[in-house]
Amino acid sequence: MAKISAVSPLAPAAFPSLPVIGGVKFATAAAGVKYQGRTDVMLATLVPGTVVAGAFTRSSTRSAPVLDCQAKMGIASAEGAAILVNSGNSNAFTGKVGVASVAAITAAVADACHVPEGRVFTSSTGVIGEPLPHERITAVLGSLAANTKADDIAAAAQAIMTTDTFPKGASATVLIDGKTVSIAGIAKGSGMIAPDMATMLVYIFTDAKIAQDKLQSIVSAQNEKTFNSITVDSDTSTSDSLIVAATGTSGIAVDDSVEFSDALHSVMQDLAHQVVRDGEGATKFVEVNVIGAATDADAKLHAMSIANSPLVKTAIAGEDANWGRIVMAVGKSGAAADRDLLGIRFGDIEVAKNGWRSESYSEEAAAAHMKGEDIVITVDIGLGSSTSTVWTCDLTHGYIDINADYRS
Amino acid sequence: MAKISAVSPLAPAAFPSLPVIGGVKFATAAAGVKYQGRTDVMLATLVPGTVVAGAFTRSSTRSAPVLDCQAKMGIASAEGAAILVNSGNSNAFTGKVGVASVAAITAAVADACHVPEGRVFTSSTGVIGEPLPHERITAVLGSLAANTKADDIAAAAQAIMTTDTFPKGASATVLIDGKTVSIAGIAKGSGMIAPDMATMLVYIFTDAKIAQDKLQSIVSAQNEKTFNSITVDSDTSTSDSLIVAATGTSGIAVDDSVEFSDALHSVMQDLAHQVVRDGEGATKFVEVNVIGAATDADAKLHAMSIANSPLVKTAIAGEDANWGRIVMAVGKSGAAADRDLLGIRFGDIEVAKNGWRSESYSEEAAAAHMKGEDIVITVDIGLGSSTSTVWTCDLTHGYIDINADYRS
């Protein structure tokens, strides 16, 4: 395996200071599932009354733990809950042996944490197709359950990393009726990141009080605009999972609060952006805005066609203001477009208008924008009023280095 | 622009010896459209009675010459015809100026070659969005028309290259009623190669006698299994054009000849494979076979999802028998699949069966297959009897080198 030790140039300066969420405790361990000399298992315990919602990969080859989590979503329960995650092995495409591993881990977590098996949510991330040595995980569960801490979310963010070069965290607080509701989340993800899925692995905790169906509906809606609007390489994982747990310990009911929904959105978008900023080999953070599309679906098709195009992404890596490749990507998207109405901007610079290079176009100004770390591409389809924004990164030698050797 | 001078390691040893096709003559010139010190314009003249069929990119941002060619397909004419191709500039996304350039070139070719404008087919390939300096082309037309030669197809194959590292040609002959019908074709293409399109630039000539509608129907059917079944990078060009011209000079009618259709298929497949073998940065030629799919459309979706996956392609570059990424690509394709029925082979080596690693799987044997230059991946979906075969190449540092600097 290639040793890619450098931290992404797009990484935040430091892991953020996250608020402690009442009713949630964390513990981590180095179980040696695959990696040596680092933590690879994290446990989060949740107090009785916690409400859990989620979103998961739509892959037809999704993993055993994903199928198990999906089956448990929406089951109301007043009892406690637990989340158990391991890195190093995804327990995907492992047949009946994989299902048995999930059952073994779930039973052990339920036993150690005194919660029903139906309230144990597990995720596994790492190599596909290898049997998960679940006994290494169950062996550390007693110690994990005995050592949970409310302020250990940063360690949890570390334990779930695979090819990530930095741990990912984000938070928000909302004042409702003079009282504070807090949200804190962590994520992992760097490659095999693509749309039409739930997300990588993301765990978000809040002390808000909310009904399960309300929380699920907010999560599903915000997911479409955040994790389902990022792409690193157009490849969709078999393990992607987003779990949001509301412990209710703040006592603040947020069922219909726009402020809460907005705050959750900001945490989800922050984590989604951090995944792109840690995209394998990334050196540029790219926002693609499509405006003027005929329908919302068309807007997203165009935006994703641009964001997934290897030729667009390599041009950005080369700091080349190659707007012809954006025209190409719009043309191949399958969504409605009229060549002679297209407009394109890099940042504030008008590049093309009404189907050809703009009269005011300055190659120098465009080249200067491309040298920045944050690239903004805006394409006006000129046919309607639908819009879409997606985020991606460039395609560099680093991506080849990582993926020609890493067995994922 | 990065200088990528090395010839693809997958290139044939030499340009093949192609038969002279009666009724076709070629000429080339160095017009300096963009490149210096090489030919960049080719003219092919076709005798009266020649029948022309074709297939073109379905991009919604396709170029002015493509739109012009499409409008001229299917128009019967007993008069002569001509094909004029330039490299270095694609005359795509150039608005009204681009349409005027096509008109100027077409008129000049018609005049120089004494054929109607409706029988002049032009193609342009190269940078997108720059005005085509068509006067450099019209300036050499008189000399081109005066110097056509029947045996100059190899020079024509050279003149149409862009990032290609070798010229591409293929031929076939068929015995019908004791007489020989010949087919010879040339192609260019290396990057921006993807499915759901006609093809790169391909020109195929035959002395067969055939009705235009019959020729078009054979070309369309064979195109789906050849040029529409290859992908280098999932990006679809705005200029892709396939033109097949039948001069009829052999006097042999082939309207319903299976032998002729098979021979044309072999020439088209050979040229399509050569395009993949010259895929930007390619070091491996990859055949993806999907069997057991529920429908033909599903089979092709699965095959293209595998062939376009950056993670599958980088694993092949790294000679890594990473079958987990094939499972991932099947899962994300959107086509029907049941994880627990999947089977995977590398060459003759059974890797996975019924949704998990095969009991007989040998990592050493699989690794040995991956070290070869020709990789064969077979995936059995296990749901039906539909199949699809597509061809691609690996994704290497060479692709990044070429595309982070080349303005296409």
Boltz contact constraints between the chains, C-beta under 6 A:
constraints:
  - contact:
      token1: [A, 59]
      token2: [B, 331]
      max_distance: 6.0
  - contact:
      token1: [A, 59]
      token2: [B, 332]
      max_distance: 6.0
  - contact:
      token1: [A, 60]
      token2: [B, 331]
      max_distance: 6.0
  - contact:
      token1: [A, 60]
      token2: [B, 337]
      max_distance: 6.0
  - contact:
      token1: [A, 61]
      token2: [B, 327]
      max_distance: 6.0
  - contact:
      token1: [A, 61]
      token2: [B, 330]
      max_distance: 6.0
  - contact:
      token1: [A, 61]
      token2: [B, 331]
      max_distance: 6.0
  - contact:
      token1: [A, 61]
      token2: [B, 339]
      max_distance: 6.0
  - contact:
      token1: [A, 93]
      token2: [B, 327]
      max_distance: 6.0
  - contact:
      token1: [A, 95]
      token2: [B, 355]
      max_distance: 6.0
  - contact:
      token1: [A, 95]
      token2: [B, 356]
      max_distance: 6.0
  - contact:
      token1: [A, 128]
      token2: [B, 324]
      max_distance: 6.0
  - contact:
      token1: [A, 128]
      token2: [B, 327]
      max_distance: 6.0
  - contact:
      token1: [A, 129]
      token2: [B, 324]
      max_distance: 6.0
  - contact:
      token1: [A, 129]
      token2: [B, 357]
      max_distance: 6.0
  - contact:
      token1: [A, 233]
      token2: [B, 310]
      max_distance: 6.0
  - contact:
      token1: [A, 235]
      token2: [B, 309]
      max_distance: 6.0
  - contact:
      token1: [A, 235]
      token2: [B, 311]
      max_distance: 6.0
  - contact:
      token1: [A, 236]
      token2: [B, 332]
      max_distance: 6.0
  - contact:
      token1: [A, 238]
      token2: [B, 328]
      max_distance: 6.0
  - contact:
      token1: [A, 238]
      token2: [B, 331]
      max_distance: 6.0
  - contact:
      token1: [A, 309]
      token2: [B, 235]
      max_distance: 6.0
  - contact:
      token1: [A, 310]
      token2: [B, 233]
      max_distance: 6.0
  - contact:
      token1: [A, 311]
      token2: [B, 235]
      max_distance: 6.0
  - contact:
      token1: [A, 311]
      token2: [B, 403]
      max_distance: 6.0
  - contact:
      token1: [A, 314]
      token2: [B, 400]
      max_distance: 6.0
  - contact:
      token1: [A, 314]
      token2: [B, 403]
      max_distance: 6.0
  - contact:
      token1: [A, 314]
      token2: [B, 404]
      max_distance: 6.0
  - contact:
      token1: [A, 317]
      token2: [B, 404]
      max_distance: 6.0
  - contact:
      token1: [A, 318]
      token2: [B, 404]
      max_distance: 6.0
  - contact:
      token1: [A, 318]
      token2: [B, 405]
      max_distance: 6.0
  - contact:
      token1: [A, 322]
      token2: [B, 407]
      max_distance: 6.0
  - contact:
      token1: [A, 324]
      token2: [B, 128]
      max_distance: 6.0
  - contact:
      token1: [A, 324]
      token2: [B, 129]
      max_distance: 6.0
  - contact:
      token1: [A, 327]
      token2: [B, 61]
      max_distance: 6.0
  - contact:
      token1: [A, 327]
      token2: [B, 93]
      max_distance: 6.0
  - contact:
      token1: [A, 327]
      token2: [B, 128]
      max_distance: 6.0
  - contact:
      token1: [A, 328]
      token2: [B, 238]
      max_distance: 6.0
  - contact:
      token1: [A, 330]
      token2: [B, 61]
      max_distance: 6.0
  - contact:
      token1: [A, 331]
      token2: [B, 59]
      max_distance: 6.0
  - contact:
      token1: [A, 331]
      token2: [B, 60]
      max_distance: 6.0
  - contact:
      token1: [A, 331]
      token2: [B, 61]
      max_distance: 6.0
  - contact:
      token1: [A, 331]
      token2: [B, 238]
      max_distance: 6.0
  - contact:
      token1: [A, 332]
      token2: [B, 59]
      max_distance: 6.0
  - contact:
      token1: [A, 332]
      token2: [B, 236]
      max_distance: 6.0
  - contact:
      token1: [A, 337]
      token2: [B, 60]
      max_distance: 6.0
  - contact:
      token1: [A, 339]
      token2: [B, 61]
      max_distance: 6.0
  - contact:
      token1: [A, 355]
      token2: [B, 95]
      max_distance: 6.0
  - contact:
      token1: [A, 356]
      token2: [B, 95]
      max_distance: 6.0
  - contact:
      token1: [A, 357]
      token2: [B, 129]
      max_distance: 6.0
  - contact:
      token1: [A, 397]
      token2: [B, 397]
      max_distance: 6.0
  - contact:
      token1: [A, 397]
      token2: [B, 400]
      max_distance: 6.0
  - contact:
      token1: [A, 400]
      token2: [B, 314]
      max_distance: 6.0
  - contact:
      token1: [A, 400]
      token2: [B, 397]
      max_distance: 6.0
  - contact:
      token1: [A, 403]
      token2: [B, 311]
      max_distance: 6.0
  - contact:
      token1: [A, 403]
      token2: [B, 314]
      max_distance: 6.0
  - contact:
      token1: [A, 404]
      token2: [B, 314]
      max_distance: 6.0
  - contact:
      token1: [A, 404]
      token2: [B, 317]
      max_distance: 6.0
  - contact:
      token1: [A, 404]
      token2: [B, 318]
      max_distance: 6.0
  - contact:
      token1: [A, 405]
      token2: [B, 318]
      max_distance: 6.0
  - contact:
      token1: [A, 407]
      token2: [B, 322]
      max_distance: 6.0
